[in-house]
């Protein structure tokens, strides 16, 4: 997640909002090549974010979304097809780790400047705009990382509508603009940046050297809203209700008369995906819940009850406990675990599809955090963190095509869509649970004995969290069974048992997270109950690592 050189600092800005957006139905063919499909009917007002490898691109998109305006992130070398697919009303050039004058530095495509819409360059994006339009960019004698104050210059600038003459901002750059492009004027400066904000005479191209998307720029959201509404003339009418309507239309259009099977986990994502598809195609959807033996206590019964009572969908229950545990036997590497579970799921679904007959599509509740942690971004700026069983864990070749209506959604958006679909608060507000289940919360080999130990400990964690009215305030809370055993004393006897770790985090979208400051009394009861009620455990520890540098799950 670190970035350096001229574009952005290696210092990570602590924020819980990094996000990317886009809500197109994704249908992956057998080779899983993703094709973006435009909405049916009227084209949607869209802000395009051209990604140059910034760690904040998703956060820029989040801020645009907060203005009820649709936006998409595209790689810097993308063609102009989106101009025909959507009603593009503006373009944002993101930051990035490169220097614009270096050989091979990514450039903005010509169509960005020729599209006839307002363009906003942020950090590297500003330097790039200056470089490509005839200005000069050089390495700065002093780098500018962290807090800075900018002072307005010259005449009124639309980006500053309603804002103070001096603004506190967050800088993260080493290069700076030494000469503005022809037809541009300085609109603000800082101590180390003579041109901290610029715009052209027509008021259509804007550049800002700082990051308005991060929390450390207090009035940054207003600056972005000024660009979206005052420069781009956005209507601000993109809502969860619009998403639900459009998604249903797109599912009908893409699936046609085909049949779909939907993989259920019981979590928010698969529940909302199933509700959307069921609303679109009715009984041509069959939901499959596979009890892989890696679920929490009572989860299998709960899922069946929820889908029978709330959705009324065709539901097939498959008990796959033995086959999954057999497939996982002897495996300790977390990546291999994930891939093994993903491959076994696909085998089950394909077997069920044969029994149903003439099934073409497999639907999943994949979200964008799953995607960006599993694969490198198209701009090659992101590193693979881990494979999710429903993304990178899929086999190279499978008979079913994928339908993933939530693929570019984030959890908070999915929850709002679920509420729009009429799902209960209990279903919509459930904490995320990983598709591979408890297998990734068990360090080392997964065995039935370890699963039972973890189920018991995890039940206590959730019971106490709910008992203290903390459940809805946390993003996730759970127990982890480590592969470590320690010496303890119980009843004057020496014990040598497992260590259980408690993980509780707060977050908005899982892109970043902070460890939750649980009350000491809650932690004390959790620890006391686990060591007394779970015989195989004699020590409980608390994970106080944020994301980054850690991940939310342990594997």
VMD Tcl script that draws the C-alpha trace (Angstrom):
set ca {
  {0.00 0.00 0.00}
  {2.98 2.34 0.10}
  {3.66 4.84 -2.65}
  {6.63 7.05 -3.08}
  {8.65 9.09 -5.58}
  {7.14 12.29 -6.85}
  {3.52 11.34 -7.02}
  {2.74 10.31 -3.47}
  {4.52 9.78 -0.21}
  {5.47 6.45 1.27}
  {3.72 7.59 4.42}
  {0.33 5.94 4.66}
  {-2.58 8.25 5.44}
  {-4.70 6.48 8.04}
  {-8.24 6.39 6.72}
  {-11.05 3.88 6.78}
  {-12.56 4.97 3.52}
  {-10.38 3.60 0.69}
  {-12.88 2.39 -1.83}
  {-13.63 1.78 -5.44}
  {-16.99 1.83 -7.07}
  {-18.96 0.79 -10.11}
  {-22.06 -1.35 -10.10}
  {-22.18 -3.08 -13.43}
  {-23.29 -6.64 -13.69}
  {-20.20 -8.68 -14.44}
  {-20.47 -11.88 -16.45}
  {-17.20 -13.76 -16.66}
  {-16.77 -16.38 -19.34}
  {-14.99 -19.66 -18.68}
  {-11.64 -17.87 -18.80}
  {-13.07 -15.38 -16.30}
  {-12.30 -12.36 -18.47}
  {-14.32 -9.51 -17.02}
  {-16.34 -7.34 -19.39}
  {-18.02 -4.19 -18.12}
  {-21.62 -3.93 -19.25}
  {-23.38 -0.56 -19.46}
  {-26.82 -0.01 -17.94}
  {-29.92 -0.63 -19.97}
  {-31.78 2.38 -21.41}
  {-30.88 5.90 -20.33}
  {-27.15 6.45 -19.90}
  {-26.05 7.25 -16.37}
  {-24.26 10.47 -15.48}
  {-20.73 9.31 -14.72}
  {-17.53 10.75 -13.34}
  {-14.58 8.77 -14.73}
  {-11.55 8.32 -12.47}
  {-8.41 7.52 -14.44}
  {-6.17 5.46 -12.16}
  {-2.41 6.03 -12.26}
  {-1.68 3.65 -9.41}
  {-2.75 5.76 -6.47}
  {-3.52 4.08 -3.17}
  {-6.31 6.66 -2.83}
  {-8.19 6.14 -6.11}
  {-10.91 4.17 -4.39}
  {-11.23 6.87 -1.77}
  {-11.70 9.51 -4.47}
  {-14.50 7.38 -5.88}
  {-16.03 7.01 -2.44}
  {-16.19 10.79 -2.08}
  {-17.88 11.11 -5.47}
  {-20.37 8.43 -4.50}
  {-21.18 10.37 -1.33}
  {-22.49 13.06 -3.68}
  {-25.00 10.53 -5.08}
  {-23.13 10.59 -8.38}
  {-22.07 7.46 -10.20}
  {-18.38 7.00 -10.99}
  {-16.05 4.40 -12.40}
  {-12.34 3.80 -12.06}
  {-10.56 2.86 -15.27}
  {-6.88 2.14 -15.96}
  {-4.78 4.93 -17.41}
  {-4.43 3.16 -20.75}
  {-8.17 2.56 -21.26}
  {-9.76 3.56 -24.55}
  {-12.62 5.99 -24.97}
  {-15.39 3.35 -25.09}
  {-16.87 4.65 -21.85}
  {-17.78 7.90 -23.62}
  {-20.26 5.91 -25.71}
  {-21.42 3.68 -22.88}
  {-22.13 6.36 -20.29}
  {-23.01 10.03 -20.01}
  {-19.52 11.10 -18.92}
  {-19.79 14.52 -17.28}
  {-16.27 14.78 -15.85}
  {-12.88 13.12 -15.49}
  {-10.58 12.90 -12.47}
  {-6.89 12.04 -12.92}
  {-5.69 10.24 -9.80}
  {-2.39 10.47 -8.02}
  {0.33 7.91 -8.50}
  {3.87 6.86 -7.52}
  {5.64 7.96 -10.72}
  {7.34 11.13 -11.92}
  {5.84 12.49 -15.14}
  {9.25 13.20 -16.69}
  {10.58 9.65 -16.22}
  {10.77 7.32 -19.23}
  {7.73 5.05 -19.29}
  {5.69 7.13 -16.85}
  {1.96 6.54 -17.42}
  {0.27 9.25 -19.46}
  {-3.37 10.26 -19.74}
  {-4.96 9.23 -23.06}
  {-5.66 12.07 -25.48}
  {-9.42 11.54 -25.33}
  {-9.44 12.77 -21.72}
  {-8.53 16.29 -22.84}
  {-10.63 16.11 -26.01}
  {-13.88 14.83 -24.47}
  {-15.19 18.33 -23.81}
  {-15.88 17.71 -20.11}
  {-14.25 19.18 -17.00}
  {-11.04 17.45 -15.89}
  {-9.56 17.50 -12.37}
  {-5.97 16.39 -11.80}
  {-4.99 15.36 -8.27}
  {-1.29 15.31 -7.24}
  {0.36 13.23 -10.01}
  {-2.76 13.93 -12.05}
  {-2.13 17.68 -11.76}
  {1.53 17.31 -12.69}
  {0.55 15.11 -15.62}
  {-1.96 17.67 -16.88}
  {0.70 20.37 -16.70}
  {3.27 18.15 -18.42}
  {0.99 17.04 -21.24}
  {-0.46 20.50 -21.91}
  {2.86 22.32 -22.23}
  {3.99 23.12 -18.69}
  {7.16 22.03 -16.91}
  {7.49 19.65 -13.95}
  {10.74 19.04 -12.06}
  {11.88 17.34 -8.90}
  {11.36 19.69 -5.98}
  {14.26 20.90 -3.89}
  {12.11 20.12 -0.87}
  {9.52 17.39 -0.69}
  {6.12 18.21 0.73}
  {4.59 15.40 2.74}
  {1.87 15.80 5.32}
  {-0.01 18.84 6.59}
  {0.25 22.11 4.68}
  {-1.68 25.34 4.28}
  {-2.62 26.70 0.86}
  {-3.44 30.34 0.16}
  {-5.78 31.42 -2.62}
  {-4.35 33.35 -5.58}
  {-5.98 35.47 -8.23}
  {-9.62 35.51 -9.18}
  {-12.40 33.23 -8.06}
  {-11.99 29.48 -8.62}
  {-15.05 27.26 -8.84}
  {-13.35 24.58 -6.71}
  {-13.25 27.02 -3.79}
  {-16.94 27.95 -3.81}
  {-17.98 28.63 -0.23}
  {-14.51 27.92 1.20}
  {-12.02 29.97 3.20}
  {-9.10 31.92 1.72}
  {-6.67 29.60 3.53}
  {-7.19 25.85 3.60}
  {-5.51 23.11 5.60}
  {-4.61 20.27 3.21}
  {-2.65 17.03 3.03}
  {0.32 17.02 0.66}
  {2.17 13.95 -0.58}
  {4.61 14.78 -3.36}
  {8.26 15.30 -4.23}
  {7.94 16.88 -7.66}
  {6.40 20.25 -8.35}
  {5.23 22.33 -11.30}
  {7.79 24.98 -12.26}
  {5.91 26.44 -15.23}
  {2.17 26.39 -15.87}
  {0.83 25.28 -19.26}
  {-0.25 28.03 -21.67}
  {-3.65 29.43 -20.74}
  {-3.45 28.32 -17.08}
  {-3.36 30.46 -13.95}
  {-2.32 29.78 -10.37}
  {-5.28 29.64 -8.01}
  {-3.45 28.81 -4.78}
  {0.04 28.29 -3.42}
  {1.69 26.73 -0.38}
  {5.07 27.26 1.23}
  {6.76 24.69 -1.04}
  {4.38 24.68 -4.01}
  {4.11 27.93 -6.01}
  {1.31 26.29 -7.96}
  {-0.72 24.24 -5.48}
  {-3.93 24.79 -7.47}
  {-4.30 25.73 -11.13}
  {-7.03 26.05 -13.72}
  {-7.26 27.11 -17.34}
  {-8.83 30.33 -18.55}
  {-11.97 28.51 -19.67}
  {-12.47 27.03 -16.22}
  {-12.70 23.45 -17.52}
  {-9.32 21.98 -16.51}
  {-8.32 22.02 -12.84}
  {-5.28 20.77 -10.97}
  {-4.69 20.43 -7.23}
  {-1.38 19.33 -5.73}
  {-2.91 18.03 -2.50}
  {-5.28 15.15 -1.70}
  {-8.86 16.32 -1.13}
  {-10.10 12.77 -0.65}
  {-8.36 12.02 2.64}
  {-9.64 12.93 6.09}
  {-6.53 15.04 6.68}
  {-7.88 17.63 4.21}
  {-10.89 18.80 6.24}
  {-12.60 20.70 3.42}
  {-11.57 18.19 0.76}
  {-15.08 16.73 0.37}
  {-16.42 20.23 -0.37}
  {-13.75 20.72 -3.04}
  {-14.74 17.47 -4.73}
  {-18.43 18.31 -4.44}
  {-17.74 21.68 -6.06}
  {-16.10 19.87 -8.96}
  {-18.93 17.32 -9.24}
  {-21.85 19.74 -8.98}
  {-20.56 23.19 -10.01}
  {-18.05 22.18 -12.69}
  {-19.60 18.94 -13.98}
  {-23.26 19.89 -13.33}
  {-24.12 16.53 -11.79}
  {-27.75 15.92 -10.84}
  {-26.84 13.91 -7.75}
  {-29.58 11.36 -8.38}
  {-27.65 8.09 -8.21}
  {-29.18 6.17 -5.27}
  {-29.52 2.60 -3.96}
  {-33.02 2.55 -5.46}
  {-31.56 3.37 -8.88}
  {-28.93 0.67 -8.47}
  {-31.53 -1.97 -7.60}
  {-33.71 -1.06 -10.59}
  {-30.77 -0.96 -13.01}
  {-29.25 -4.18 -11.67}
  {-32.53 -6.06 -12.10}
  {-32.82 -4.80 -15.69}
  {-29.23 -5.79 -16.46}
  {-29.65 -9.25 -14.98}
  {-32.74 -9.85 -17.11}
  {-30.95 -8.56 -20.19}
  {-27.80 -10.64 -19.73}
  {-29.28 -13.88 -18.45}
  {-32.20 -13.90 -20.87}
  {-34.15 -17.16 -20.52}
  {-31.25 -18.93 -18.85}
  {-31.17 -20.55 -15.44}
  {-28.96 -19.39 -12.59}
  {-27.70 -21.12 -9.51}
  {-26.61 -18.89 -6.65}
  {-23.99 -19.81 -4.09}
  {-25.23 -18.88 -0.62}
  {-23.10 -18.35 2.43}
  {-25.78 -16.74 4.57}
  {-23.91 -13.45 4.67}
  {-25.09 -10.04 3.49}
  {-23.42 -10.25 0.08}
  {-24.85 -13.54 -1.15}
  {-28.24 -12.72 0.38}
  {-28.50 -9.41 -1.47}
  {-27.20 -10.97 -4.70}
  {-29.82 -13.73 -4.43}
  {-32.59 -11.22 -3.71}
  {-31.61 -9.14 -6.76}
  {-31.48 -12.12 -9.10}
  {-34.69 -13.61 -7.71}
  {-36.44 -10.28 -8.27}
  {-35.15 -10.33 -11.86}
  {-35.79 -13.91 -12.99}
  {-37.97 -15.52 -10.32}
  {-38.05 -19.32 -10.21}
  {-35.28 -19.63 -12.79}
  {-32.96 -19.00 -9.85}
  {-32.00 -21.90 -7.62}
  {-29.99 -21.12 -4.50}
  {-27.50 -23.66 -3.22}
  {-26.28 -23.69 0.33}
  {-23.30 -25.95 0.82}
  {-22.52 -26.87 4.40}
  {-18.81 -27.32 3.98}
  {-18.32 -28.16 7.65}
  {-16.49 -24.86 8.08}
  {-19.47 -22.86 9.34}
  {-20.12 -21.35 12.75}
  {-22.33 -23.06 15.28}
  {-25.96 -23.24 14.10}
  {-25.20 -21.43 10.84}
  {-26.55 -24.07 8.49}
  {-29.99 -24.12 10.16}
  {-30.13 -20.33 10.28}
  {-29.39 -19.92 6.58}
  {-32.07 -22.40 5.55}
  {-34.65 -20.71 7.77}
  {-33.82 -17.22 6.50}
  {-34.08 -18.10 2.84}
  {-37.25 -20.10 3.27}
  {-39.02 -17.34 5.22}
  {-37.63 -14.15 3.65}
  {-36.99 -14.86 0.00}
  {-39.11 -17.86 -0.83}
  {-36.50 -19.05 -3.32}
  {-35.79 -22.55 -4.53}
  {-33.15 -23.79 -2.10}
  {-30.99 -26.88 -2.34}
  {-29.03 -27.93 0.73}
  {-25.82 -29.91 0.23}
  {-23.94 -31.50 3.13}
  {-20.36 -31.38 1.96}
  {-18.60 -31.66 5.31}
  {-16.72 -34.87 4.60}
  {-15.58 -33.95 1.09}
  {-14.28 -30.51 2.14}
  {-12.43 -31.78 5.19}
  {-10.98 -34.57 3.09}
  {-9.82 -32.08 0.45}
  {-8.20 -29.91 3.14}
  {-6.39 -32.77 4.84}
  {-2.70 -32.01 5.34}
  {-2.92 -28.48 3.91}
  {-1.41 -25.69 6.00}
  {-0.67 -22.93 3.49}
  {-3.50 -20.35 3.61}
  {-3.45 -19.67 -0.14}
  {-3.72 -23.38 -0.90}
  {-6.58 -23.63 1.59}
  {-8.50 -20.89 -0.18}
  {-7.93 -22.34 -3.64}
  {-8.85 -25.84 -2.48}
  {-12.10 -24.62 -0.96}
  {-12.93 -22.60 -4.09}
  {-12.29 -25.55 -6.38}
  {-14.39 -27.87 -4.21}
  {-17.27 -25.38 -4.23}
  {-17.24 -25.23 -8.02}
  {-17.29 -29.03 -8.24}
  {-20.36 -29.12 -6.01}
  {-22.14 -26.42 -7.99}
  {-21.41 -28.09 -11.31}
  {-22.73 -31.41 -9.97}
  {-25.93 -29.73 -8.77}
  {-26.26 -27.89 -12.10}
  {-26.23 -31.23 -13.92}
  {-29.03 -32.48 -11.68}
  {-31.09 -29.32 -12.28}
  {-30.40 -29.38 -16.01}
  {-29.57 -26.60 -18.48}
  {-27.98 -24.23 -15.99}
  {-25.77 -21.59 -17.58}
  {-24.79 -19.23 -14.79}
  {-23.31 -19.31 -11.32}
  {-24.12 -16.23 -9.21}
  {-21.92 -15.10 -6.35}
  {-21.94 -12.26 -3.87}
  {-18.45 -11.09 -4.77}
  {-17.62 -7.56 -3.62}
  {-14.86 -5.28 -4.77}
  {-12.66 -5.71 -1.68}
  {-12.56 -9.42 -2.61}
  {-11.44 -8.54 -6.11}
  {-8.71 -6.04 -5.31}
  {-7.21 -8.27 -2.62}
  {-7.17 -11.24 -4.99}
  {-5.85 -9.78 -8.22}
  {-3.61 -6.95 -9.28}
  {-5.42 -3.87 -10.51}
  {-5.55 -3.21 -14.22}
  {-3.10 -0.38 -13.68}
  {-0.71 -2.89 -12.10}
  {-0.51 -0.72 -9.00}
  {-1.96 -3.12 -6.47}
  {-0.30 -6.21 -5.10}
  {-2.15 -9.43 -4.56}
  {-2.86 -9.79 -0.85}
  {-4.81 -13.02 -0.70}
  {-7.04 -15.18 -2.82}
  {-10.75 -15.15 -2.08}
  {-12.47 -18.43 -2.83}
  {-15.02 -16.66 -5.01}
  {-12.48 -14.69 -7.05}
  {-8.92 -15.89 -7.55}
  {-9.75 -19.25 -6.01}
  {-11.89 -20.34 -8.95}
  {-10.48 -23.04 -11.23}
  {-8.99 -22.03 -14.56}
  {-11.76 -23.76 -16.48}
  {-15.32 -24.29 -15.39}
  {-18.54 -24.98 -17.20}
  {-20.59 -22.20 -15.64}
  {-20.40 -18.50 -16.47}
  {-20.31 -16.08 -13.54}
  {-22.95 -13.52 -12.65}
  {-21.69 -11.11 -9.99}
  {-24.10 -8.16 -9.68}
  {-22.26 -6.73 -6.66}
  {-18.73 -7.12 -7.98}
  {-17.92 -3.41 -7.82}
  {-19.97 -2.64 -4.71}
  {-18.73 -2.19 -1.17}
  {-20.37 -3.46 1.96}
  {-22.14 -0.28 3.04}
  {-23.63 0.11 -0.45}
  {-24.73 -3.52 -0.45}
  {-26.45 -3.04 2.91}
  {-28.40 -0.08 1.54}
  {-29.37 -2.07 -1.54}
  {-30.53 -4.92 0.71}
  {-32.72 -2.52 2.68}
  {-34.14 -1.23 -0.60}
  {-35.01 -4.83 -1.51}
  {-36.92 -5.21 1.76}
  {-34.52 -7.52 3.58}
  {-34.68 -7.49 7.38}
  {-32.17 -5.57 9.50}
  {-30.96 -8.89 10.89}
  {-29.92 -10.01 7.41}
  {-28.61 -6.65 6.20}
  {-26.53 -5.81 9.27}
  {-24.84 -9.16 9.83}
  {-21.10 -8.93 10.27}
  {-19.12 -10.26 7.28}
  {-18.18 -13.92 7.36}
  {-15.50 -15.22 4.96}
  {-16.53 -17.57 2.19}
  {-13.88 -20.15 3.14}
  {-15.41 -20.10 6.62}
  {-13.51 -21.10 9.73}
  {-10.77 -22.70 7.64}
  {-9.00 -19.34 7.44}
  {-9.41 -18.72 11.16}
  {-7.57 -21.94 11.98}
  {-3.82 -21.68 11.69}
  {-2.27 -24.79 10.21}
  {-4.16 -27.90 9.15}
  {-7.94 -27.88 9.41}
  {-9.37 -30.81 11.35}
  {-12.78 -31.61 12.79}
  {-11.36 -31.32 16.32}
  {-9.96 -27.83 15.65}
  {-13.23 -26.75 14.06}
  {-15.19 -27.76 17.15}
  {-12.75 -25.90 19.40}
  {-13.04 -22.74 17.30}
  {-16.82 -23.00 17.00}
  {-17.12 -23.10 20.77}
  {-14.75 -20.15 21.30}
  {-16.32 -18.09 18.52}
  {-19.80 -18.67 19.94}
  {-18.66 -17.18 23.25}
  {-17.11 -14.14 21.54}
  {-20.29 -13.32 19.61}
  {-22.50 -14.05 22.61}
  {-20.63 -11.58 24.81}
  {-20.33 -8.97 22.04}
  {-24.08 -9.09 21.46}
  {-24.78 -9.19 25.18}
  {-22.93 -5.89 25.62}
  {-24.74 -4.32 22.65}
  {-21.51 -4.00 20.64}
  {-22.32 -6.19 17.64}
  {-23.72 -3.47 15.36}
  {-20.88 -1.10 16.26}
  {-18.20 -3.48 14.99}
  {-17.30 -4.42 11.44}
  {-16.25 -7.89 12.51}
  {-15.63 -9.74 15.75}
  {-14.49 -13.34 15.99}
  {-12.09 -15.87 17.46}
  {-8.99 -17.32 15.80}
  {-7.49 -20.68 16.73}
  {-3.74 -20.29 16.58}
  {-1.40 -23.19 15.93}
  {0.39 -22.39 19.17}
  {0.09 -24.28 22.46}
  {1.29 -22.87 25.77}
  {1.74 -24.05 29.32}
  {-0.98 -23.17 31.80}
  {-2.19 -24.15 35.24}
  {-5.72 -25.37 35.92}
  {-6.73 -26.96 39.21}
  {-3.07 -27.07 40.30}
  {-2.29 -29.15 37.23}
  {-0.05 -28.28 34.33}
  {-1.84 -27.84 30.99}
  {-0.50 -27.54 27.50}
  {-3.34 -26.25 25.32}
  {-4.17 -23.97 22.42}
  {-4.03 -20.18 22.33}
  {-7.14 -18.41 21.01}
  {-6.89 -14.88 19.63}
  {-9.74 -12.39 19.70}
  {-10.15 -10.13 16.67}
  {-12.55 -7.18 16.65}
  {-12.29 -4.30 14.18}
  {-14.10 -1.16 13.11}
  {-14.30 -0.20 9.45}
  {-16.55 1.26 6.78}
  {-15.70 -0.94 3.83}
  {-12.94 -3.41 4.83}
  {-10.34 -1.60 2.72}
  {-8.87 -0.28 5.94}
  {-9.74 -1.16 9.53}
  {-8.78 -0.29 13.07}
  {-8.79 -2.63 16.05}
  {-11.80 -2.05 18.26}
  {-11.28 -0.75 21.79}
  {-13.52 -3.27 23.49}
  {-14.40 -2.66 27.15}
  {-12.11 -4.44 29.57}
  {-15.13 -6.02 31.22}
  {-16.21 -7.56 27.91}
  {-12.74 -8.90 27.23}
  {-12.48 -10.31 30.74}
  {-15.74 -12.24 30.39}
  {-14.76 -13.55 26.95}
  {-11.39 -14.77 28.21}
  {-12.81 -16.28 31.39}
  {-15.57 -18.13 29.57}
  {-13.32 -19.51 26.83}
  {-10.72 -20.98 29.19}
  {-13.47 -22.40 31.41}
  {-15.88 -23.66 28.75}
  {-13.46 -24.81 26.03}
  {-11.19 -27.47 27.59}
  {-8.64 -27.41 24.78}
  {-7.80 -23.70 25.33}
  {-5.80 -22.27 28.23}
  {-4.82 -18.82 26.95}
  {-6.63 -15.94 25.21}
  {-4.89 -13.00 23.50}
  {-6.18 -9.85 21.77}
  {-5.12 -8.80 18.27}
  {-4.55 -5.02 18.24}
  {-3.27 -4.73 14.67}
  {-4.87 -2.31 12.22}
  {-5.29 -2.82 8.47}
  {-2.83 -1.96 7.06}
  {-0.34 -3.35 7.97}
  {-2.34 -6.45 8.87}
  {-5.47 -7.86 7.26}
  {-8.77 -8.33 9.06}
  {-8.65 -12.10 8.80}
  {-5.50 -13.91 9.88}
  {-5.13 -15.98 6.72}
}
mol new
graphics top color blue
foreach p $ca { graphics top sphere $p radius 0.5 }
foreach p [lrange $ca 0 end-1] q [lrange $ca 1 end] { graphics top cylinder $p $q radius 0.2 }
display resetview
